[in-house]
Each structure stands twice: as structure tokens, then as C-alpha cells.
Amino acid sequence: MDRYRALVARLNGQSVTVAVEELEIPPLEEGYVRVKVAYSSVNFKDALAVNPRSSIVKQYPHVPGIDLAGSVAASKDARFREGDAVLVTGYGLGVSAPGGYAEIATVPADWVVPLPAGLSPREAMAFGTAGFTAALSVAQLEEVGLSPAQGPVLVTGATGGVGSVAVSMLAGLGYDVTASSRKADAEAQSFLRGLGAQEILAPEALRLPEGKTLARERWAGAVDPVGGPLLRDVLGAVRYGGGVAVSGFTGGADYAASVYPFILRGVKLLGIDSVLCPMPERRRVWERMAGDLKPAGLLDAIAREAALEDLPGALAAISRGEMRGRVIVSL
């Protein structure tokens, strides 16, 4: 096999077109691993990679896909052997380097994580980058003292990839989870209840009173993949000593707030970076994702499957905020 199928994004004037193409397998360099990809997944960042107004991809043609799971087809690094089950998320995958929307991916060995026992490649991509981000958020909140006994935990953007996995993880750990979503239809409500949410609130219900920077203390902690103005409202209602794990900006990159939550209530603002997360922490968190952070309904409740040919529609849907849960890409 000297060729493989991949979803290729090409810049044509002011637009980006995507189509499945056949590509040649490049030579394998020292320190690199060639992976036979079994699964990838759809993330918001993948939609940005095919958006001509975004600047995250510097050079086209390009193969998107910021995560993958599969087996080693060839290796020029002593840490990995042919047949090893592995996964890759973050670093430059699908951004500065060809990504996971391909039957074959050639990546630096330093990016590769051995697939933990207890996770299949399909389950790993039901998590994917979004699930890893959710797990990092939960782990870092626990590191600053969050526990189920402290009270309810808020998850914003709860029907999205990070949010839905976070709801399921937290509920599985015994937390009282409040889910916030702008999707108010009965199907979305049923989805969130099925993941374990005890209460569901619209973003409008989280707003601080007019002219106020603090509200009554409601949340022991929060997972926020939305950011933007909503972050101010969330911070203003976190209980004394609680934390907010921020991982995204689908609601915008800027927010106007005061320092009062930090200096009057000791609230901790935790930035979650799943891209360059150090490998020791990355491996620890993935091990937990195969253990106590693995939701019972990971594949049934959260994820559904798509093929390479389905990706243009899936990427358009996630960019419009219309995707619920996770979409696994089968290679």
C-alpha cells in the first residue's frame, strides 16, 4: 500500500473546499511513527481548519483532524513497535501537520500516547480532543479541592462536545450537575438528563443582576468551554474557594469582569490547554479516562458515527453550533 484516502482541504481564492482524495504515503523519518488510523472525531477546531476566515491553518492543501486512534504501521522510534495501539491528540495534528481525517497519519513519536487498557480506539475517539479537554477540566478542578460534597457543579455549552462529556463524567463521579445550554428543545433536554444532569438552565438564567459583579454563591465549581460574556456571570456565582475551568471561546474570546470573585471569594480561574499539555499529565488523564472518568454510556449516549464522505456536512454543522454530543469518524 503506497497510497491512502484522506479528506483534503484546498484553498480556492476566498473559499476552502474539502473532498476525499488519494495521497501518497511519505517516507518515514527518524523519530516518527506511521499510524494506521481506525477512528478520528469532529471537533470545533476542525471546523476552523476549513474556514477561510480562520488563521489556524497556515498552508493548504491540508488534511484536518486534530485527533486519531489506531495502530502503529511502522516506527522509527524505539518506544513504539508495529501493532501497538495508540492515540494522538493536540500538538500540531490537523493544524500545522496533516491530521486524523486519513487512513494513514505520520506523526512525531513525541506526540503519541499508548492506548490505555480499558479503552478501544473507537471509545478513545468518542472522547477525542473534546473528551480529553473535559477530563483535564475535571482533573484540575479536583486538584484545587472540588468534591461532590461541596455542592452543584455547572457545565456551560452542555450539549457540545466538551460540555456533554463533562456532564457525563461529573455525574458518574457523583456530582450534582447543572447543565447550561441555549438549546431548549425537548430532545436536548432529554439528552442532558440522560447524561446525568440534575438541572438544566438557559444561559439567560445565569446572568448577574444588572450592575452587579457578584451574585449569591451557587456553584462549587464550573466547566466552561464557552467563554465570552457568560464567563463573567459564571465567576460571579461560584462559591468561596471554588474554581472555573475555561477551555474554549465559542461565546467569544473577550469578557468584561471585575476582580471581586478572585479577591473576595478566592475563586480560581483555571485555563485548560489540551494542545500542549505535558506528556506525563496527558498520559495520567487518559488513564483516568479508561477508568473512573469513563462514562457508562460513552458510545451509546454521547457519540454517533460518520464516514470520511460525511465530514463536510458534520464540519458545517459544528461550526453553526448545531451538533449535539460527539461524532466519531470511522476510517
C-alpha positions in Angstrom: 0.0 0.0 0.0 1.6 3.2 -1.1 -1.4 5.5 -1.2 -4.2 6.3 1.3 -7.5 8.1 1.4 -7.8 11.4 3.2 -10.1 14.4 3.5 -8.2 17.2 1.9 -8.9 20.9 2.3 -7.8 23.2 -0.6 -7.8 27.0 -0.7 -9.6 28.3 -3.8 -9.5 32.1 -3.8 -11.5 33.2 -0.8 -13.0 29.8 -0.1 -11.9 26.4 1.2 -13.2 23.2 -0.5 -13.0 19.8 1.1 -13.1 16.4 -0.7 -11.8 12.9 -0.2 -8.6 12.3 -2.2 -5.9 9.7 -2.6 -2.4 10.7 -1.4 1.0 9.1 -1.5 2.4 7.8 1.8 5.5 10.0 2.7 8.9 8.4 3.7 9.2 7.7 7.4 11.9 9.8 9.1 13.8 9.1 12.3 11.7 9.9 15.4 8.4 9.5 13.6 5.6 6.9 13.8 3.2 5.9 11.0 -0.2 5.1 12.3 -3.0 3.2 10.6 -5.9 5.3 11.6 -9.0 3.5 12.8 -11.0 6.5 14.1 -10.9 10.2 14.5 -13.6 12.7 15.6 -15.2 16.0 14.9 -14.2 19.0 17.0 -14.9 22.7 16.7 -11.2 23.3 15.8 -11.6 21.0 12.8 -14.3 23.3 11.5 -12.0 26.3 11.9 -9.4 24.4 9.9 -11.7 24.5 6.9 -12.9 28.1 7.5 -11.1 30.6 5.2 -11.7 33.3 7.8 -9.8 31.4 10.4 -6.0 31.6 10.7 -5.2 28.4 12.5 -4.1 26.6 9.3 -1.2 28.4 7.6 -0.7 26.3 4.5 -3.1 24.5 2.1 -3.7 21.8 0.8 -4.2 20.4 4.3 -5.6 17.3 6.0 -7.7 18.3 9.0 -8.5 16.2 12.1 -7.0 17.1 15.5 -7.1 13.6 16.9 -6.8 10.0 15.9 -6.6 6.5 17.3 -5.3 3.3 15.6 -2.3 1.1 15.5 1.4 1.6 14.6 2.0 0.6 11.0 5.7 1.5 11.1 8.0 3.2 13.6 11.4 4.8 13.7 11.3 5.4 17.4 12.3 2.7 20.0 9.3 3.5 22.2 6.8 2.2 19.6 6.5 -1.1 17.6 4.4 -2.2 14.8 0.9 -3.2 16.0 0.9 -1.0 19.2 -2.5 0.5 19.9 -2.0 4.3 20.1 -3.8 7.7 20.1 -2.8 11.2 19.3 -4.5 14.5 20.3 -3.3 18.1 20.1 0.2 19.4 19.4 0.2 20.3 15.7 -2.0 17.4 14.5 -4.6 18.7 12.0 -3.2 22.2 12.2 0.5 22.5 11.3 0.8 18.9 10.3 -1.6 16.5 8.4 -4.3 15.3 10.7 -6.5 12.3 11.5 -9.0 12.5 8.7 -6.9 10.0 6.8 -6.3 6.2 6.6 -2.6 6.8 7.4 -1.0 9.5 9.6 2.7 10.1 10.0 3.4 11.9 13.3 6.3 12.7 15.7 6.7 9.9 18.2 6.7 12.6 21.0 3.0 13.2 20.2 1.9 9.6 20.6 0.1 8.2 23.6 -0.2 4.4 24.2 -3.9 3.5 24.2 -4.8 2.7 27.8 -6.1 -0.7 28.7 -9.9 -0.4 29.0 -10.3 1.8 26.0 -10.9 0.7 22.4 -9.8 3.0 19.6 -13.5 3.8 19.0 -14.1 4.7 22.6 -10.9 6.8 22.6 -12.3 8.9 19.8 -15.8 9.0 21.4 -13.8 11.1 23.9 -11.4 12.6 21.4 -9.9 16.0 21.9 -13.2 17.3 23.4 -13.4 14.5 25.9 -9.7 14.9 26.8 -10.4 18.6 27.4 -13.4 17.8 29.6 -11.3 15.3 31.6 -8.5 17.9 32.1 -11.1 20.3 33.3 -12.5 17.8 35.9 -9.0 16.7 37.0 -7.8 20.3 37.5 -10.9 21.3 39.4 -10.4 18.3 41.7 -6.7 19.3 42.2 -7.9 22.7 43.7 -10.3 20.9 46.0 -13.6 20.2 44.2 -15.5 17.2 45.6 -19.1 16.1 45.3 -19.9 17.0 48.9 -19.2 20.7 48.2 -22.4 21.3 46.1 -23.6 21.6 42.5 -21.2 22.0 39.6 -22.2 24.0 36.5 -21.3 22.9 32.9 -21.8 25.5 30.2 -22.2 24.6 26.5 -23.5 21.3 27.8 -24.8 19.9 24.5 -21.5 20.4 22.8 -18.5 18.0 22.7 -16.6 19.2 25.8 -19.8 20.0 27.7 -21.6 16.8 27.1 -18.6 14.6 28.1 -18.0 16.8 31.2 -21.7 16.4 32.3 -21.4 12.6 31.9 -18.0 12.4 33.7 -19.1 14.6 36.6 -22.4 12.7 37.1 -20.5 9.4 37.0 -18.3 10.7 39.8 -21.3 11.5 42.0 -21.5 15.3 41.4 -24.8 17.2 41.3 -24.6 18.6 37.8 -26.4 21.7 36.4 -26.2 21.9 32.6 -26.5 25.1 30.7 -27.4 25.1 27.1 -29.0 27.5 24.7 -30.8 24.5 23.1 -34.1 24.4 24.9 -36.0 21.8 22.8 -37.3 18.6 24.4 -34.7 16.4 22.6 -31.8 18.5 24.0 -33.3 18.4 27.5 -33.8 14.6 27.3 -30.2 14.2 26.0 -28.8 16.1 29.0 -31.0 14.3 31.5 -29.7 11.1 30.0 -26.1 12.2 30.6 -26.9 12.8 34.3 -27.8 16.5 34.6 -29.9 17.2 37.6 -30.9 20.7 36.5 -30.9 22.4 33.1 -30.7 26.2 32.7 -30.7 28.5 29.8 -27.6 30.9 29.6 -30.0 33.8 30.4 -30.8 32.3 33.8 -27.1 32.6 34.7 -26.8 36.4 34.1 -25.7 38.5 37.0 -28.2 41.1 38.3 -27.9 44.4 36.5 -25.0 46.5 37.8 -23.7 43.6 40.0 -20.4 41.8 39.8 -21.3 39.1 42.3 -24.4 37.1 42.9 -25.4 34.6 45.5 -23.0 31.7 45.8 -24.4 28.8 43.7 -21.7 26.7 42.2 -19.0 24.7 43.9 -17.2 24.8 40.5 -17.8 25.1 36.8 -16.6 23.7 33.5 -16.8 26.4 30.9 -16.0 25.7 27.2 -18.0 28.7 26.1 -16.1 31.7 27.5 -17.1 35.2 26.4 -19.6 37.3 28.4 -21.0 34.2 30.0 -17.7 33.7 31.9 -18.4 36.9 33.9 -21.8 35.6 35.0 -20.3 32.2 36.0 -17.5 33.6 38.0 -19.8 35.9 39.9 -21.9 33.0 41.3 -19.1 30.5 42.2 -18.9 29.6 45.9 -16.0 30.7 48.1 -12.8 28.8 47.2 -14.4 27.2 44.1 -12.8 27.1 40.6 -13.9 27.6 37.0 -12.1 25.6 34.3 -12.1 27.5 31.0 -11.3 25.7 27.8 -13.0 27.4 24.9 -14.3 30.6 23.3 -17.3 29.6 21.3 -19.1 32.5 23.0 -16.2 34.9 22.2 -12.6 35.5 23.3 -13.3 38.6 25.4 -15.2 39.2 28.6 -15.6 42.2 30.9 -15.4 41.4 34.6 -14.1 42.6 37.9 -11.5 41.1 40.2 -14.1 40.7 43.0 -14.7 36.9 42.6 -11.0 36.3 42.9 -10.2 38.6 45.9 -13.5 38.4 47.9 -14.3 34.7 47.3 -11.0 33.2 46.4 -12.3 31.9 43.2 -9.7 30.2 40.9 -9.8 30.6 37.2 -8.2 27.6 35.6 -7.0 27.7 32.0 -7.3 24.3 30.2 -4.9 23.7 27.4 -5.3 20.3 25.7 -2.9 21.1 22.8 0.4 21.3 24.5 -0.5 19.6 27.8 2.8 17.9 29.0 3.0 14.2 28.2 3.1 12.9 31.8 -0.1 14.7 32.7 -1.6 13.7 29.3 -1.0 10.1 30.0 -2.3 10.3 33.5 -5.5 11.8 32.4 -6.0 9.3 29.6 -5.5 6.5 32.1 -8.4 8.0 34.2 -10.5 8.3 31.1 -10.2 4.5 30.8 -11.1 4.2 34.5 -13.2 6.4 36.8 -13.8 9.1 34.2 -15.2 6.7 31.6 -19.0 7.3 31.3 -21.1 4.2 31.3 -22.9 5.4 28.1 -19.9 6.7 26.3 -20.7 5.2 22.9 -24.5 4.9 23.2 -25.5 8.2 24.9 -22.8 10.6 23.7 -21.4 9.5 20.3 -22.5 8.6 16.8 -20.5 7.6 13.8 -19.7 9.1 10.4 -17.5 8.3 7.4 -15.0 10.5 5.6 -17.6 11.4 3.0 -19.9 12.7 5.7 -17.4 15.1 7.1 -18.2 18.3 5.1 -21.7 18.3 6.5 -20.6 17.5 10.0 -18.0 20.3 10.0 -20.6 22.7 8.8 -23.0 21.6 11.5 -20.5 22.0 14.3 -19.4 25.5 13.1 -23.1 26.5 13.2 -23.4 25.2 16.8 -25.9 22.5 15.6 -24.0 19.4 16.8 -25.1 17.5 19.9 -22.6 15.3 21.7 -19.7 13.7 19.7 -19.3 12.4 16.2 -16.8 9.6 15.6 -15.1 9.4 12.2 -14.6 5.8 11.0 -11.6 5.2 8.8 
